[in-house]
Amino acid sequence: MPRVRLIKPIVTACAVLSMGMPLVLASTGTITPVAYADTYDNLVNAQNQHAASKAREAQLRSQLSGVESSLADKIVELDDLTNNQIPEAQSKVTAANDAAAAAQSEADAAANRLQAARKDKEDLEHKIAQTGEDYDDAHAAVAQVARESMHGSDTSDMMSVMTGSKDTKDFIQSMQSRDAISRNEANAASDAADELNTSMNRGERLKAIEKRIETLKQTADEKAAQAQSTAAKAQAERDALDKLRVQGEAARAELESKQDQLKSDAAKQAAKTVMLSSQVDSYNRQYQKEQAAAAAQVTINQAQGTTRPTSSQTSTPATPSTPSQPSTPATPAQPVTPAAPVTPVTPAAPVTPVTPVTPVTPTPTPVAPSPTGQGTSNGDYGNGYVPGQCTWYAYNRRKEMGINTPSYLGNGGQWWATAPSYGLRVDHVPQVGAAVSFLPGQAWADLTYGHVAVVEAVYGDTILISEMNVKGPYITSTRTLAGAGQFWYVH
């Protein structure tokens, strides 16, 4: 679906004043609002977020009608922490981290320039120690080119320049006008060639380099201080975010212990949704840490010359090797009926033929599904699904709930069809902990692979689910779906 962008309305001076935006007087004397597109977008986004937050709180208060006020306040506070304060703090951390990285990059560049200038000074001091401070590098370069040209095809041109020159200075200027000399000087020049021309003697060049070093050092010190300051601000933002998350964890734990005080289904649903959102934030932080650790390990392995980390070096679960017991296909294989016995040929002698034994057709022994319980250890060899995908999360989440899941049920849209062969109960009755197997295209599932999620709560014909990879790999989110009876549930 293409992204829709609203056309911004014309902002008048009165409207800008009411928004509290600064104004400047243009040269014509008219008032011109300093209303850039980004400023307008930020303002509109802030207003929309505030309005959405108020609407969300009002809806939540309505669902919590009749709940003791202090408990209702705690639920609303946790919702505000999870859906408003923490995301806002996360945005500040991201911006602060970006600013710190940019400042550090500038500081590194300034330090590199300073180091290069100091290297130029060191090289020049070494040359002065060898041939003196007054050594004329320009004359030496021209003389060298002249010697080289005498051995080439331009000897006549070189002699013309030499004989036509009135003095040494005229000769140098003539030689420097030639492309060959210009190219030679360009190739031999250092990074400071624009400011430190080789026509200076070494003493002058040394002073110029020292002056440049002084300027570069001041710049490098300023950039380093700026980088340190932005890094400190980024750390402060991260500390503030961590503090909010600690508050959220504590608030969720407290609410979980008070769920029995909620009597109405609406209040139970509201509290469960709020607590699950907080829990999902914890999941996402955990996955982010695991991703960062895995990436760091890859960097270490590359530095050490290895290609990939072992399963013990990364938190991302490795795909298990195929078990010795072959995985059962989606449709159980039908037993092969033996061919009918061949009637023996009657021998010439009147021998009474032996009556063949009628073969017994083997009857397959299906795995009995559990009528009330959930899960089975049959086929569970560990998480065999692609990390970061919906199937990978569904396996992990059910395992966390104490429910076993076979390792090779296929894509999310195939679970309902393959699960019965492993003894799992599949029906249209929602149950907490069941895997919802969405058909391709159903409830915005992928049109090819379908989707799978986990039921977190059931409220009549409405279910609350948690899922992964709706917003991106490794990102967990929640949804509330009506019409629960239309979906397939793997128990």
ABEGO torsion letter per residue (X at the ends): XBBBBBBBBBBBAAAAAAAGBBBBBBAAGBBBBBBBAAAAAAAAAAAAAAAAAAAAAAAAAAAABGBBAAAAAAAAAAAAAAAAAAAAAAAAAAAAAAAAAAAAAAAAAAAAAAAAAAAAAAAAAAAAAAAEAABBAAAAAAAAAAAAAAABAAAAAAAAAAAABABAAAAAAAAAABAAAAAAAAAABBAAAAABBAABBAAAAAAAAAAAAAAAAAAAAAAAAAAAAAAAAAAAAAAAAAAAAAAAAAAAAAAAAAAAABABAAAAAAAAAAAAAAAAAAAAAAAAAAAAAAAAAAAAAAAAGBABBBAAABABBBBBBBBABBBBBABBBBBBBBBBBBBBBBBABBBBBBBBBBBBBBBBBBBBBBAABBEBABGBAEBABBBGBAAAAAAAAAAAAGBBBBABAEBAAAAAAAAAAAGBBBBABBBBGBBBBBBBGBGGBBAAAEBBBBBABBBEABBBBBBBGAAEBGBBBBBBBBGAAABBBBX
